[in-house]
Amino acid sequence: MANSPETFPELVREVRRQLGISQEELAHELGVSFATINRWENGKTTPFKLARAQFDAFCKKMMAAKKLHLPERIEG
């Protein structure tokens, strides 16, 4: 894998890796099911607009707290 995530499944994996959390913990943070996170990571589904907005907001919050470091193109 490259240094920066190129696809949404890679991004989800990288966020979890950096934060040291499980799929279940991420699901709880976003208000979605474990199965949803699992499907995102395995590339079986992509998030709907609202779920993606929740994921992006969570990432921004973690970056603001200096717990997560992602490429700038993802921050916007």
Secondary structure, DSSP 8 states (H G I E B T S, - for coil): --SS--SHHHHHHHHHHHHT--HHHHHHHHTS-HHHHHHHHTTS----HHHHHHHHHHHHHHHHTTS----HHHH-
